[in-house]
Amino acid sequence: MAFVLASRRLFPGLSVVLLVTWVTSAALTIAWCASMSGMGGMPMPGGWTMSMTWMRMPGQSWPGAAASFIAMWLVMMVAMMLPAIAPMLTRYQRAVRMAAEAHLGRLTALVGAGYFVVWTLFGLVAFPLGVALAEIEMRAPAVARAVPAAVGVAVLIVGVLQFTEWKAHHLACCRGEQEHAPQTADSGTAWRHGVRLGLDCFYCCGNLMALLLVGGVMDPGAMALVTIAITFERLAPSGQRAAREVGVAVVGVGLLLIARAAGPG
């Protein structure tokens, strides 16, 4: 009975921490998007606008710009991915609570840190690639004019990936259908478990996250839609069916963008 009462006290506490963290990160992300939107963008050949995300602010060094991007990228990832990782953290606590009840909060935090370090590394790779591509687009008008069609093709590919066995396998891992619970309750195991969860999540929904990079990393609407899609895949009764439904929607958007880019004007 004492164990049941302790677990009931524990999980509501975790829920409160996750809710406060999510609300804070979401508020910071919205404020960041608003500040960047206020700066406008650079009109480009082809009728689209380049985001200021890939440019330095006046007086800012490139290391400073990268640090600013990574800090806000991490905050954005917490806002977007916390609804999806919450069930993973709950499953971890259930697996190790008997062995490490006294240290459960610290170990759970380590799992979360390991998870988000994977997404931070994704941002570290995305920023220089985004900057390099922006530089090419600014220097080569022909490349800039091809961007709308290229974005449509990229979105189409993202949608097609939703139907692959690769997606199904890693989605099953993220949903706990193929997850291996940790055998020991120590800091190293918690960290490695978090990194493994992060890698599975990256493999599973990195294609959906790529939509932000090609469609507008500072677009609140795009962020909301990607967050809803990822969370829907994780929490829907049938993950594979949810992934296919998301794939149908994304493929449709990709085809629409390609048709629009190929149209007159």
Rosetta silent file (secondary structure, phi, psi, omega in degrees, C-alpha in Angstrom):
SEQUENCE: MAFVLASRRLFPGLSVVLLVTWVTSAALTIAWCASMSGMGGMPMPGGWTMSMTWMRMPGQSWPGAAASFIAMWLVMMVAMMLPAIAPMLTRYQRAVRMAAEAHLGRLTALVGAGYFVVWTLFGLVAFPLGVALAEIEMRAPAVARAVPAAVGVAVLIVGVLQFTEWKAHHLACCRGEQEHAPQTADSGTAWRHGVRLGLDCFYCCGNLMALLLVGGVMDPGAMALVTIAITFERLAPSGQRAAREVGVAVVGVGLLLIARAAGPG
SCORE:     score description
SCORE:     0.000 S_00000001
   1 L     0.000  -41.187  179.211    0.000    0.000    0.000 S_00000001
   2 H   -61.825  -39.171 -179.804    2.837    2.414    0.829 S_00000001
   3 H   -64.927  -41.555  179.143    4.405    1.723   -2.553 S_00000001
   4 H   -62.920  -44.361  179.086    1.111    2.467   -4.348 S_00000001
   5 H   -62.995  -40.026  179.727    0.671    5.733   -2.444 S_00000001
   6 H   -64.593  -41.613 -179.461    4.261    6.748   -3.217 S_00000001
   7 H   -67.799  -34.700  178.019    3.807    6.094   -6.933 S_00000001
   8 H   -66.696  -34.757  176.899    0.582    8.085   -6.969 S_00000001
   9 H   -71.395  -34.065 -174.121    2.413   11.013   -5.419 S_00000001
  10 H   -69.322  -52.121 -172.606    5.305   10.661   -7.868 S_00000001
  11 H   -67.487  -38.664  171.647    3.547   10.711  -11.212 S_00000001
  12 H   -59.699  -36.035  177.129    1.375   13.781  -10.539 S_00000001
  13 H   -62.275  -42.043  177.078    4.614   15.538   -9.514 S_00000001
  14 H   -62.528  -40.430  179.749    6.202   14.588  -12.817 S_00000001
  15 H   -61.590  -41.023 -179.804    3.140   15.880  -14.644 S_00000001
  16 H   -64.733  -44.297  179.693    3.399   19.250  -12.918 S_00000001
  17 H   -61.733  -45.803 -179.718    7.102   19.582  -13.756 S_00000001
  18 H   -64.075  -40.282 -179.744    6.511   18.660  -17.399 S_00000001
  19 H   -64.751  -45.699  179.580    3.568   21.052  -17.686 S_00000001
  20 H   -63.051  -42.669  179.309    5.500   23.987  -16.221 S_00000001
  21 H   -62.736  -42.502 -178.823    8.497   23.216  -18.439 S_00000001
  22 H   -66.327  -45.132 -179.557    6.314   22.974  -21.529 S_00000001
  23 H   -61.276  -42.726 -179.808    4.435   26.204  -20.840 S_00000001
  24 H   -64.106  -47.415 -178.524    7.703   28.071  -20.227 S_00000001
  25 H   -66.789  -37.526  178.824    9.415   26.743  -23.349 S_00000001
  26 H   -65.270  -41.377  179.292    6.321   27.377  -25.481 S_00000001
  27 H   -63.980  -42.313  178.757    6.092   30.973  -24.246 S_00000001
  28 H   -65.408  -38.995  179.080    9.779   31.578  -24.984 S_00000001
  29 H   -64.533  -43.641  178.720    9.418   30.040  -28.444 S_00000001
  30 H   -62.172  -42.851  179.104    6.435   32.239  -29.277 S_00000001
  31 H   -63.543  -39.270  178.995    8.320   35.322  -28.080 S_00000001
  32 H   -64.475  -45.091  179.053   11.345   34.328  -30.194 S_00000001
  33 H   -61.422  -41.266 -179.201    9.182   33.830  -33.278 S_00000001
  34 H   -64.163  -41.154 -179.703    7.515   37.194  -32.723 S_00000001
  35 H   -66.728  -39.315  179.293   10.848   38.986  -32.407 S_00000001
  36 H   -71.285  -37.207  178.509   12.209   37.363  -35.567 S_00000001
  37 H   -64.589  -34.254  179.044    8.992   38.021  -37.495 S_00000001
  38 H   -64.980  -22.739  178.403    9.247   41.676  -36.540 S_00000001
  39 L   -81.435   -9.567 -178.578   12.569   41.855  -38.342 S_00000001
  40 L    74.415 -156.163  179.398   10.948   40.737  -41.582 S_00000001
  41 E  -153.641 -175.592 -178.695   12.910   38.779  -44.139 S_00000001
  42 E  -105.476  114.598  176.020   14.760   39.102  -47.393 S_00000001
  43 E   -60.829  135.235 -175.789   12.633   38.964  -50.585 S_00000001
  44 E  -122.834  154.459  172.770   14.168   36.452  -52.974 S_00000001
  45 L   -56.688  137.597 -175.744   13.876   35.661  -56.692 S_00000001
  46 L   104.913   -4.250  174.682   11.055   33.179  -57.128 S_00000001
  47 L    80.851   26.791  177.090    8.598   35.085  -54.953 S_00000001
  48 E  -125.551  170.792 -176.139    9.578   33.812  -51.512 S_00000001
  49 E  -122.439  128.750  178.936   11.157   35.395  -48.444 S_00000001
  50 E   -81.333  133.844  179.541   14.300   34.179  -46.689 S_00000001
  51 E   -69.409  147.951  175.830   14.072   33.964  -42.912 S_00000001
  52 H   -72.929   -5.661 -179.525   16.396   36.075  -40.778 S_00000001
  53 H   -56.395  -34.824 -173.921   17.208   32.897  -38.852 S_00000001
  54 H   -94.825   17.246 -178.589   20.163   32.228  -41.154 S_00000001
  55 L  -125.672  153.792  175.928   21.633   35.718  -40.907 S_00000001
  56 L   -80.867  145.218  171.349   23.711   37.550  -38.320 S_00000001
  57 L   -76.591  157.642  179.021   22.240   40.471  -36.463 S_00000001
  58 L   -54.462  128.290  179.563   24.136   43.802  -36.730 S_00000001
  59 L    80.161    2.939 -177.992   27.325   43.591  -34.688 S_00000001
  60 L   -95.396  138.157  176.218   26.899   39.865  -34.037 S_00000001
  61 L   -83.634  163.299  177.264   29.688   37.358  -34.676 S_00000001
  62 H   -64.495  -41.225  173.902   29.043   34.021  -36.330 S_00000001
  63 H   -59.236  -37.983  177.636   29.820   32.116  -33.073 S_00000001
  64 H   -65.991  -40.495  177.955   27.366   34.407  -31.323 S_00000001
  65 H   -63.951  -40.777  178.997   24.734   33.804  -33.995 S_00000001
  66 H   -65.176  -42.501  179.765   25.267   30.048  -33.722 S_00000001
  67 H   -63.362  -41.447  178.204   25.012   30.128  -29.922 S_00000001
  68 H   -63.319  -43.081  179.386   21.804   32.153  -30.113 S_00000001
  69 H   -62.580  -46.433 -176.797   20.325   29.751  -32.649 S_00000001
  70 H   -65.095  -40.118  179.263   21.224   26.649  -30.619 S_00000001
  71 H   -60.517  -47.731 -178.703   19.826   28.127  -27.395 S_00000001
  72 H   -74.591  -30.134  174.713   16.502   28.934  -29.001 S_00000001
  73 H   -61.132  -43.751  179.728   16.504   25.694  -31.001 S_00000001
  74 H   -63.550  -43.367  177.974   16.745   23.745  -27.737 S_00000001
  75 H   -60.785  -42.183  179.619   13.909   25.754  -26.207 S_00000001
  76 H   -64.818  -39.948  178.670   11.833   25.126  -29.338 S_00000001
  77 H   -63.889  -38.854  177.283   12.589   21.390  -29.239 S_00000001
  78 H   -62.095  -44.648 -179.976   11.438   21.213  -25.626 S_00000001
  79 H   -63.021  -38.730 -175.248    8.190   22.965  -26.565 S_00000001
  80 H   -82.635  -36.647 -169.785    7.625   20.701  -29.562 S_00000001
  81 H  -100.456  -14.742 -177.719    8.826   17.328  -28.274 S_00000001
  82 H   -59.435  -40.495  176.239    7.870   17.342  -24.592 S_00000001
  83 H   -60.115  -30.431 -178.905    4.318   16.109  -25.287 S_00000001
  84 H   -81.196  -32.672 -177.103    5.829   13.173  -27.185 S_00000001
  85 H   -84.412  -18.168 -176.909    8.537   12.306  -24.642 S_00000001
  86 H   -54.172  -46.266  177.593    6.265   12.482  -21.584 S_00000001
  87 H   -62.544  -32.978  178.032    4.990    8.879  -21.999 S_00000001
  88 H   -63.750  -42.916  179.974    8.607    7.689  -22.391 S_00000001
  89 H   -65.808  -38.048  177.448    9.587    9.320  -19.097 S_00000001
  90 H   -64.416  -42.344  178.316    6.589    7.777  -17.372 S_00000001
  91 H   -64.095  -37.817  178.077    7.519    4.322  -18.688 S_00000001
  92 H   -62.843  -45.399 -179.425   11.087    4.821  -17.458 S_00000001
  93 H   -61.846  -39.252  178.315    9.886    5.735  -13.968 S_00000001
  94 H   -65.180  -33.612 -177.077    7.669    2.677  -13.850 S_00000001
  95 H   -73.023  -33.355 -171.289   10.580    0.459  -14.892 S_00000001
  96 H  -116.807    2.960 -171.566   13.087    1.668  -12.267 S_00000001
  97 L   -63.373  -32.698 -179.054   10.986    3.094   -9.421 S_00000001
  98 L   -70.909  -32.678 -176.973   11.445    0.085   -7.144 S_00000001
  99 L   -85.831  -22.402 -172.035   15.245    0.160   -7.519 S_00000001
 100 L  -145.135   45.046 -177.049   15.773    3.916   -7.305 S_00000001
 101 H   -61.592  -35.659 -177.160   12.774    5.601   -5.713 S_00000001
 102 H   -69.166  -26.684 -176.528   14.999    7.976   -3.721 S_00000001
 103 H  -115.098   19.175 -171.291   16.813    9.193   -6.863 S_00000001
 104 H   -65.132  -37.749  179.629   14.001    8.893   -9.372 S_00000001
 105 H   -63.362  -44.773 -179.751   13.707   12.614  -10.077 S_00000001
 106 H   -65.609  -42.006 -179.204   17.428   12.995  -10.842 S_00000001
 107 H   -67.405  -38.754  177.367   17.521    9.888  -13.023 S_00000001
 108 H   -64.125  -38.991  177.206   14.428   10.972  -14.943 S_00000001
 109 H   -62.691  -37.497  178.316   16.038   14.366  -15.537 S_00000001
 110 H   -66.495  -38.356  175.896   19.118   12.590  -16.925 S_00000001
 111 H   -60.570  -46.233  178.841   16.929   10.597  -19.323 S_00000001
 112 H   -62.670  -40.193  179.462   15.374   13.844  -20.521 S_00000001
 113 H   -64.296  -42.308  177.713   18.790   15.494  -20.865 S_00000001
 114 H   -62.420  -38.785  178.502   20.102   12.590  -22.929 S_00000001
 115 H   -62.329  -49.265 -174.328   17.040   12.770  -25.142 S_00000001
 116 H   -77.680  -17.808  175.922   17.326   16.491  -25.824 S_00000001
 117 H   -67.557  -30.020  176.642   21.078   16.438  -26.404 S_00000001
 118 H   -63.771  -44.791  178.813   20.337   14.425  -29.553 S_00000001
 119 H   -69.719  -29.357  175.323   18.044   17.180  -30.829 S_00000001
 120 H   -65.543  -41.642  177.192   20.615   19.799  -29.841 S_00000001
 121 H   -63.365  -35.674  175.460   23.186   18.043  -32.020 S_00000001
 122 H   -59.734  -42.609  177.404   20.642   18.102  -34.857 S_00000001
 123 H   -65.351  -37.163  178.517   20.482   21.887  -34.449 S_00000001
 124 H   -62.425  -33.008  177.472   24.277   22.122  -34.427 S_00000001
 125 H   -80.499  -39.179 -174.860   24.320   20.444  -37.832 S_00000001
 126 H   -66.305  -37.015 -173.951   21.290   22.307  -39.195 S_00000001
 127 H   -63.830  -53.996  179.385   22.595   25.823  -38.507 S_00000001
 128 H   -63.136  -33.151  176.634   25.769   25.791  -40.639 S_00000001
 129 H   -66.292  -41.195  178.047   23.929   23.949  -43.402 S_00000001
 130 H   -64.728  -40.887  178.922   21.161   26.540  -43.343 S_00000001
 131 H   -64.973  -43.670 -179.681   23.653   29.396  -43.389 S_00000001
 132 H   -63.987  -43.058  179.832   25.590   27.856  -46.289 S_00000001
 133 H   -65.906  -39.063  178.043   22.426   27.251  -48.301 S_00000001
 134 H   -62.842  -39.107  178.929   21.225   30.811  -47.621 S_00000001
 135 H   -63.812  -42.427  178.282   24.553   32.152  -48.863 S_00000001
 136 H   -62.984  -43.505 -178.331   24.264   30.131  -52.079 S_00000001
 137 H   -64.582  -35.682  179.514   20.697   31.316  -52.631 S_00000001
 138 H   -72.803  -29.611 -177.649   21.691   34.958  -52.152 S_00000001
 139 H   -88.961  -22.080 -175.382   24.600   34.675  -54.575 S_00000001
 140 L  -123.885   97.248 -179.141   22.847   32.603  -57.256 S_00000001
 141 H   -56.953  -33.781  179.799   19.446   33.943  -58.402 S_00000001
 142 H   -63.488  -39.549  177.497   18.818   30.796  -60.451 S_00000001
 143 H   -66.092  -42.987  179.998   19.128   28.680  -57.316 S_00000001
 144 H   -60.285  -40.534 -179.530   16.832   31.041  -55.414 S_00000001
 145 H   -66.529  -25.182 -179.525   14.183   30.792  -58.119 S_00000001
 146 H   -83.573   -8.388 -174.706   14.271   27.000  -57.841 S_00000001
 147 H   -60.211  -47.704 -179.214   13.646   27.040  -54.075 S_00000001
 148 H   -55.251  -43.025  178.326    9.800   26.917  -54.158 S_00000001
 149 H   -67.682  -39.993  179.837    9.848   23.799  -56.359 S_00000001
 150 H   -63.495  -38.607  177.213   12.648   22.252  -54.286 S_00000001
 151 H   -62.217  -42.491  178.018   10.655   22.833  -51.100 S_00000001
 152 H   -60.746  -42.240  178.483    7.677   21.056  -52.669 S_00000001
 153 H   -64.594  -42.331  179.897    9.842   18.068  -53.620 S_00000001
 154 H   -62.272  -43.311  178.392   11.352   17.955  -50.118 S_00000001
 155 H   -63.370  -40.248  177.690    7.900   17.999  -48.519 S_00000001
 156 H   -60.300  -44.070  179.115    6.780   15.223  -50.883 S_00000001
 157 H   -63.153  -41.910  177.596    9.771   13.079  -49.858 S_00000001
 158 H   -57.538  -43.323  179.500    9.004   13.698  -46.176 S_00000001
 159 H   -65.011  -41.710  179.997    5.462   12.447  -46.760 S_00000001
 160 H   -62.694  -37.547 -179.999    6.591    9.324  -48.612 S_00000001
 161 H   -61.267  -21.805  178.933    8.938    8.420  -45.739 S_00000001
 162 L   -65.037  -17.820 -176.503    5.890    8.142  -43.488 S_00000001
 163 L  -100.016    3.924 -173.306    4.969    4.892  -45.264 S_00000001
 164 L   -86.881  159.991  175.284    8.341    3.118  -44.903 S_00000001
 165 H   -64.970  -33.753  176.955    9.299    0.192  -42.668 S_00000001
 166 H   -55.650  -48.945  179.092   12.045    2.408  -41.219 S_00000001
 167 H   -61.436  -45.922 -177.156    9.393    4.799  -39.943 S_00000001
 168 H   -61.587  -41.678 -178.162    7.223    1.989  -38.600 S_00000001
 169 H   -63.966  -50.433 -175.873   10.109    0.385  -36.692 S_00000001
 170 H   -74.009  -28.588  174.152   11.314    3.528  -34.953 S_00000001
 171 H   -65.814  -39.142  177.153    7.783    4.746  -34.265 S_00000001
 172 H   -62.305  -38.235  176.697    7.121    1.444  -32.505 S_00000001
 173 H   -63.985  -44.956 -178.511   10.234    2.038  -30.384 S_00000001
 174 H   -65.825  -31.647 -179.856    9.104    5.558  -29.501 S_00000001
 175 L   -82.346   -3.980  179.762    5.625    4.312  -28.575 S_00000001
 176 L    87.026    5.273 -178.396    7.099    1.695  -26.257 S_00000001
 177 L   -76.870  -22.772  177.623    5.998   -1.229  -28.423 S_00000001
 178 L  -131.254   26.038 -174.612    9.612   -2.358  -28.935 S_00000001
 179 L   -85.046  137.309  176.174   11.288   -0.524  -26.086 S_00000001
 180 L   -98.392  113.834 -178.627   13.814   -2.293  -23.862 S_00000001
 181 L   -67.100  143.955  178.751   13.440   -1.113  -20.289 S_00000001
 182 L   -63.462  143.380 -177.492   16.725   -0.321  -18.508 S_00000001
 183 L   -88.483  -22.131 -179.471   17.987   -3.115  -16.287 S_00000001
 184 L  -128.312  158.559 -177.863   19.763   -0.915  -13.745 S_00000001
 185 L  -116.513   80.499  176.825   18.959    2.405  -12.101 S_00000001
 186 L  -138.943  170.349 -173.165   22.117    4.509  -12.195 S_00000001
 187 H   -62.046  -44.988 -178.650   23.189    7.780  -13.792 S_00000001
 188 H   -62.304  -43.257  179.388   25.095    6.252  -16.697 S_00000001
 189 H   -65.547  -40.813  178.862   22.258    3.926  -17.627 S_00000001
 190 H   -61.849  -44.354  179.890   19.711    6.753  -17.389 S_00000001
 191 H   -62.456  -46.720 -179.148   21.815    8.979  -19.654 S_00000001
 192 H   -64.932  -36.745  177.609   22.343    6.228  -22.238 S_00000001
 193 H   -63.303  -42.277  178.064   18.656    5.364  -22.153 S_00000001
 194 H   -63.290  -42.592  178.037   17.782    8.994  -22.846 S_00000001
 195 H   -63.221  -41.143  179.074   20.240    9.172  -25.754 S_00000001
 196 H   -64.017  -41.111  176.183   18.824    5.946  -27.179 S_00000001
 197 H   -62.302  -40.984  179.195   15.296    7.344  -26.907 S_00000001
 198 H   -63.614  -40.308  179.234   16.478   10.538  -28.587 S_00000001
 199 H   -66.950  -43.532  176.971   18.055    8.634  -31.460 S_00000001
 200 H   -59.986  -40.798 -179.807   14.939    6.535  -31.988 S_00000001
 201 H   -67.023  -40.356  178.079   12.881    9.709  -31.949 S_00000001
 202 H   -62.863  -45.637  178.701   15.223   11.412  -34.405 S_00000001
 203 H   -63.073  -35.581 -176.232   15.081    8.436  -36.769 S_00000001
 204 H   -73.353  -48.479 -171.151   11.301    8.315  -36.387 S_00000001
 205 H  -123.800   16.172  174.212   10.343   11.966  -36.845 S_00000001
 206 H   -60.642  -30.716  178.175   13.463   13.677  -38.171 S_00000001
 207 H   -66.377  -40.511  177.956   11.678   13.821  -41.522 S_00000001
 208 H   -67.862  -37.707  178.392    8.789   15.767  -39.984 S_00000001
 209 H   -66.076  -29.776  178.173   11.217   18.058  -38.175 S_00000001
 210 H   -63.905  -22.322  177.088   12.915   18.723  -41.514 S_00000001
 211 H   -59.639  -32.989  178.272    9.676   20.367  -42.617 S_00000001
 212 H   -65.435  -39.108 -176.031   10.567   23.256  -40.313 S_00000001
 213 H   -71.532  -34.261 -179.357   13.925   23.744  -42.000 S_00000001
 214 H   -91.363  -23.018 -175.343   12.510   23.763  -45.518 S_00000001
 215 H  -106.194   -6.815  179.353    9.210   25.456  -44.741 S_00000001
 216 L   127.509   93.833 -175.608   10.170   28.099  -42.203 S_00000001
 217 L   -66.547  -20.029 -179.541   11.871   27.400  -38.890 S_00000001
 218 L  -101.856   13.716 -177.821   10.378   30.577  -37.424 S_00000001
 219 L   -90.050  110.572 -179.039    6.804   29.922  -38.556 S_00000001
 220 H   -59.497  -36.034  178.860    4.589   29.327  -35.466 S_00000001
 221 H   -63.647  -43.034  178.504    1.939   27.671  -37.624 S_00000001
 222 H   -64.466  -41.186  177.919    4.432   25.182  -39.052 S_00000001
 223 H   -60.254  -45.027 -178.955    5.755   24.433  -35.562 S_00000001
 224 H   -62.793  -43.445 -178.378    2.244   23.805  -34.256 S_00000001
 225 H   -65.945  -42.275  179.041    1.360   21.487  -37.142 S_00000001
 226 H   -65.811  -40.651  178.136    4.578   19.461  -36.819 S_00000001
 227 H   -61.455  -44.301  179.068    4.093   19.198  -33.048 S_00000001
 228 H   -62.927  -42.488 -179.472    0.524   17.974  -33.528 S_00000001
 229 H   -62.819  -45.997 -178.811    1.627   15.427  -36.144 S_00000001
 230 H   -64.977  -45.335 -179.664    4.418   14.020  -33.950 S_00000001
 231 H   -64.872  -39.587  178.442    2.226   13.864  -30.846 S_00000001
 232 H   -60.080  -43.906  178.169   -0.617   12.275  -32.835 S_00000001
 233 H   -60.444  -38.522 -175.502    1.702    9.491  -34.038 S_00000001
 234 H   -75.651  -35.467 -169.324    2.849    8.783  -30.488 S_00000001
 235 H  -105.622  -13.683 -179.963   -0.506    8.814  -28.708 S_00000001
 236 L   -64.203  151.325 -179.882   -2.999    7.547  -31.299 S_00000001
 237 L   -55.580  -38.817  177.955   -4.308    3.994  -30.725 S_00000001
 238 L  -118.158  108.993 -177.615   -2.600    2.803  -33.925 S_00000001
 239 H   -65.236  -43.654 -178.100    0.764    4.408  -34.552 S_00000001
 240 H   -64.984  -39.915  177.872    1.241    3.042  -38.062 S_00000001
 241 H   -65.306  -40.974  178.361   -2.193    4.188  -39.148 S_00000001
 242 H   -62.740  -41.910  179.112   -1.541    7.629  -37.679 S_00000001
 243 H   -61.730  -41.190  179.304    1.802    7.832  -39.495 S_00000001
 244 H   -66.571  -38.727  178.939    0.126    6.955  -42.796 S_00000001
 245 H   -64.611  -41.405  175.224   -2.591    9.546  -42.246 S_00000001
 246 H   -62.731  -40.991 -179.767    0.063   12.184  -41.570 S_00000001
 247 H   -61.232  -41.115  178.473    1.900   10.962  -44.667 S_00000001
 248 H   -60.501  -44.860 -179.768   -1.172   11.402  -46.861 S_00000001
 249 H   -63.424  -43.519 -177.369   -1.571   14.991  -45.642 S_00000001
 250 H   -68.778  -41.113  176.780    2.119   15.820  -46.143 S_00000001
 251 H   -59.825  -42.019  178.661    2.222   14.255  -49.618 S_00000001
 252 H   -60.881  -42.280  177.789   -0.820   16.335  -50.554 S_00000001
 253 H   -64.394  -41.835  179.084    0.890   19.515  -49.374 S_00000001
 254 H   -60.705  -45.071  178.579    4.049   18.589  -51.305 S_00000001
 255 H   -63.726  -38.373  178.443    2.120   18.043  -54.529 S_00000001
 256 H   -64.141  -41.977  179.455    0.281   21.320  -54.026 S_00000001
 257 H   -65.877  -39.768  178.180    3.557   23.207  -53.541 S_00000001
 258 H   -64.765  -43.208  179.771    5.083   21.626  -56.646 S_00000001
 259 H   -63.862  -39.784  179.415    2.015   22.499  -58.704 S_00000001
 260 H   -65.731  -41.258  179.782    2.076   26.059  -57.413 S_00000001
 261 H   -66.571  -30.783 -178.582    5.790   26.425  -58.205 S_00000001
 262 H   -85.324   -8.753 -176.809    5.215   25.098  -61.709 S_00000001
 263 L   -74.968  173.882 -179.244    2.257   27.382  -62.359 S_00000001
 264 L   -66.300  145.789  177.683    2.353   30.667  -64.280 S_00000001
 265 L    85.298    0.000    0.000    4.054   33.650  -62.659 S_00000001
